[in-house]
Amino acid sequence: MVRIAIVDKEKCRAPTDCNYICMPVCPINKTGGECITKDALTNKINIVEETCIGCNICVHKCPFNAIQIINLPEMINNIPIHRYSENGFALFGLPVPSFGKVIGVLGKNGIGKSTAIKILSGLIKPNLGEVGTEAEVSKIINYFKGTPAHKYFEDLNSSKVTVSYKPQQVELIPDQFDGTVIDLLNKVNENDKLNLLIDKLDLTNILNRTLKQISGGELQRVAIAATLLKKANVYIFDEPTSYLDIKQRIKVSDLIRDLCTEDIAILVIEHDLIALDYMTDLIYIMYGTSSAYGILSSVKSTKEGINVYLSGYIKENNMRFRDHSIKFENSAQEGLPKLGNVIDWDNIDIELGDFKLKAESGEILKSNLYGILGENGIGKSTFMRALVGDVKLSKGKINGKIKVSYKPQYLNSDSSINVLELLTDQIEQFGSQEWEYNYEIPLDLKSLYDKKLNELSGGELQRLSISICLAKDADIYLLDEPSSYLDVEQRLVTSRLIKDRLISMGKTVLVIDHDLLFVDYLCKSIIIFDGIPSKQGEIQSPLFMSEGMNEFLKILDITFRRDEENNRPRINKRNSVLDKKQRAEGNFYFI
């Protein structure tokens, strides 16, 4: 059996707060052998995997949860493709681009997806488990002998493969390029698509702005344009839909699909299952333990791959990587019991600079889940802030004296305050069984307690912010883009937490989000925002799910069907038989 030992050096407090309590309890150490040792440079511990017997005594003894001993599935090669450090993350397997295909990679955060595509793009040279070295090219090629990756690395080494890569963390680009949007696009322009992409990605109004002056969604579109402008035969996109609204996600998906020819291979990492389903032909599933190891499944058709992922079980490997399957209920039920409202509004006008937002009338009912849908820059967050009282009305009135808990769109991570201190200060029931059961365990928060806010990743900060919002006592909970930075499983965990915890208590929740699968899974009613981004917005009265989604999909000009296996929503291929049939019937949202 292949076994790895993971030591989180940040959590390990030896020797200052711990007198190496793990070392004397190790059976191998007790008998005079060498298993748990001191690192001569850091004074932290190291674990010799070859001598470790997997007893897990050290795991249970460590007071800081710094150690993991993991028995890997039997089919794994003893030699990882890459390992970051001794007792650090190990990657087993790589997705392989295929010419003429758009291939997706699906898996939770922290299991090596971005590492894998950095290796494929040549940004990381794999070490084949030899920490602190770079493997020779011939050794890498030989490692993959007999697999599709063998030819890929041969061609990459001989420059027959040229890669254009869009990174995950687009927010870092302004630190790497000091100039305007058009300066960047001109610099990377290697084909005749510049004007086309400026039009398709709605970049005209920001061309003369610096990269530091544009929003996250604008920066994402610029990064996608820059990737598409480069001459390459392999294009890799790491989370291309993050920061984008639904309409933009469809546009980007279409651009990626249109890019693919028999001479071009495309690889995409994506957490939006609807977008992933729409843009890809094939899918690899990555599974494992976050921050410990990642493994790759065999390639599957897109439909099969997503369904296998939702089932949590890979049949051919007899591998269960989740203890439950995920199925979608029909949330589009009509006739919800009207238990009274918590808030209502009448003839609202809001003016912020040149932007105007209008709403005739509407009400938010008790014990209901509302999805708020619309393009970026159309007033959704402004409306949230108006409900909270942070934005003044130019006209009209919002009625209702309510306690509100609000998770904003943009999360403040500038503070150096410790997470544990923050939670102790803000959450009354912190440390109780209620906190542990409802928030700490589902949102995997315990590992964050010793970190400072400015040390958290986007996903970690999002989970923390969601927990703070949901754990407060309120009548109405407002969550602005809670799915951002979260993987598929984390999004669905958040959905279940909201449903099981808040709605059972008679609370009301409003969610702004661009992941339609997340909205479909969670919400019972819809509020649609329409208008012209950055100029004017109009709020429609709340609608039941079926009517609201049908109206919104009609605006987007797409139709949905349901997967027969798990009932998940899927976009129909444009002009397909089913697409034409549903359009003729006026049925854009298949329930």
Secondary structure as GFF3:
##gff-version 3
##sequence-region A 1 591
A	DSSP	beta_strand	3	7	.	.	.	ID=ss1
A	DSSP	alpha_helix	22	25	.	.	.	ID=ss2
A	DSSP	alpha_helix	27	30	.	.	.	ID=ss3
A	DSSP	beta_strand	36	38	.	.	.	ID=ss4
A	DSSP	beta_strand	45	47	.	.	.	ID=ss5
A	DSSP	alpha_helix	57	61	.	.	.	ID=ss6
A	DSSP	beta_strand	67	71	.	.	.	ID=ss7
A	DSSP	beta_strand	82	83	.	.	.	ID=ss8
A	DSSP	beta_strand	90	92	.	.	.	ID=ss9
A	DSSP	beta_strand	102	106	.	.	.	ID=ss10
A	DSSP	alpha_helix	113	120	.	.	.	ID=ss11
A	DSSP	alpha_helix	137	143	.	.	.	ID=ss12
A	DSSP	alpha_helix	148	157	.	.	.	ID=ss13
A	DSSP	beta_strand	163	166	.	.	.	ID=ss14
A	DSSP	three_ten_helix	170	172	.	.	.	ID=ss15
A	DSSP	alpha_helix	173	176	.	.	.	ID=ss16
A	DSSP	alpha_helix	181	188	.	.	.	ID=ss17
A	DSSP	alpha_helix	194	200	.	.	.	ID=ss18
A	DSSP	three_ten_helix	204	206	.	.	.	ID=ss19
A	DSSP	three_ten_helix	211	213	.	.	.	ID=ss20
A	DSSP	alpha_helix	216	229	.	.	.	ID=ss21
A	DSSP	beta_strand	234	238	.	.	.	ID=ss22
A	DSSP	alpha_helix	246	259	.	.	.	ID=ss23
A	DSSP	beta_strand	265	269	.	.	.	ID=ss24
A	DSSP	alpha_helix	273	279	.	.	.	ID=ss25
A	DSSP	beta_strand	282	289	.	.	.	ID=ss26
A	DSSP	beta_strand	293	296	.	.	.	ID=ss27
A	DSSP	beta_strand	300	301	.	.	.	ID=ss28
A	DSSP	alpha_helix	302	311	.	.	.	ID=ss29
A	DSSP	beta_strand	313	314	.	.	.	ID=ss30
A	DSSP	three_ten_helix	315	317	.	.	.	ID=ss31
A	DSSP	beta_strand	319	320	.	.	.	ID=ss32
A	DSSP	beta_strand	341	352	.	.	.	ID=ss33
A	DSSP	beta_strand	355	365	.	.	.	ID=ss34
A	DSSP	beta_strand	369	373	.	.	.	ID=ss35
A	DSSP	alpha_helix	380	388	.	.	.	ID=ss36
A	DSSP	beta_strand	395	399	.	.	.	ID=ss37
A	DSSP	beta_strand	404	407	.	.	.	ID=ss38
A	DSSP	alpha_helix	419	426	.	.	.	ID=ss39
A	DSSP	alpha_helix	433	435	.	.	.	ID=ss40
A	DSSP	pi_helix	436	440	.	.	.	ID=ss41
A	DSSP	three_ten_helix	446	448	.	.	.	ID=ss42
A	DSSP	three_ten_helix	453	455	.	.	.	ID=ss43
A	DSSP	alpha_helix	458	471	.	.	.	ID=ss44
A	DSSP	beta_strand	476	480	.	.	.	ID=ss45
A	DSSP	alpha_helix	488	497	.	.	.	ID=ss46
A	DSSP	pi_helix	498	502	.	.	.	ID=ss47
A	DSSP	three_ten_helix	503	505	.	.	.	ID=ss48
A	DSSP	beta_strand	508	512	.	.	.	ID=ss49
A	DSSP	alpha_helix	516	522	.	.	.	ID=ss50
A	DSSP	beta_strand	525	532	.	.	.	ID=ss51
A	DSSP	beta_strand	536	539	.	.	.	ID=ss52
A	DSSP	beta_strand	543	544	.	.	.	ID=ss53
A	DSSP	alpha_helix	545	556	.	.	.	ID=ss54
A	DSSP	beta_strand	560	562	.	.	.	ID=ss55
A	DSSP	beta_strand	569	571	.	.	.	ID=ss56
A	DSSP	alpha_helix	577	585	.	.	.	ID=ss57
###
